[in-house]
Amino acid sequence: MKTKEKISVPIFQDLRAEAIRLLLKELGVAKTAFFIRNNFSSPIDYLELKDRLFADQTVEQIYEDIQTWKTSKSAKPPRSR
């Protein structure tokens, strides 16, 4: 029987800072600024988006998809079910 692993939720501010550091490293300042302006200034209902993307999945299924994607050789992220 598989033991359930405890899943921790990252602190959003830490996650945002890490994401911006990665964007800066990979894309540079200009592309990162353009990305942030276009993505964070748009009025997006994240709860509605979450429901559309993951409506029929449990947290465990999403976590398993992420782990499978991380260990695969594919560069494409998992698609929602």
N, C-alpha and C positions, 0 to 999 in steps of 0.2 A: 504494500500500500504506500502510495506517495504521501510524504509528509508535507503539509502546507507550510510554505515559507511566508514569514511576515514581510509585507511590502510596506516600505516607508515612503512617505510623500515628501519630496524635497521642499525646502523653504523657497517660495517663489522668487524673492529678491536675489537669492544666491543663484538660482537657476537662470534668471534673466542676465545677471552679471557674467556667468560662465558662457552663456550663449553669445553675448555680445563680444566677449574676448575671443571666442572661436571664429565668429564672423570677421572680426578685425584681422585675425591671423590669416584666415583663408581668402578673404575678399579684399582686404585693404579698407582704408578709411572712407573713400568716396562711395564705393559699392555698399558698404555697411550702412552709411548714412542714408543712402537712397532706399535701401531695404527697410530700414527702421521707419523712415518717413512714410513709405507706402503701406507698411503693414501695421504700424501702431497708430496711425492717424485715421485709419478707416473705421467706421462704426460697425464692428462685427459683434454679433451676439454669440459669444463663445459657448454658452450653454446650448443654444440651438444647434450650433455647429457640432458640438460634442454629441448631442443626441442623434444628429443625422449620420455621423461617422461611426458611432459605436453603440447605437440603440439596442441591438440584439446581442451584445457581447457583455460578459461579466468582466470584472477587473482581472480575475485570474486568466481569462482567455486573452485579454489585451497584453498582460504581462508575459504570458507564454509566447505570443506572437513577437513581442519585442525581443525576448531571449533567443528565439529561433532566428530572427533576422540578424541579431548581433553575432551569432555564431556561424551564420552562413557566409558563403563567399559572394553572395549577391550584393550589389550596391543599391538595390531598390528596397525601400522600406515596405513593411507588410501592408497589404490592402485591407481595408475594413471588410467585414463579412457581410 
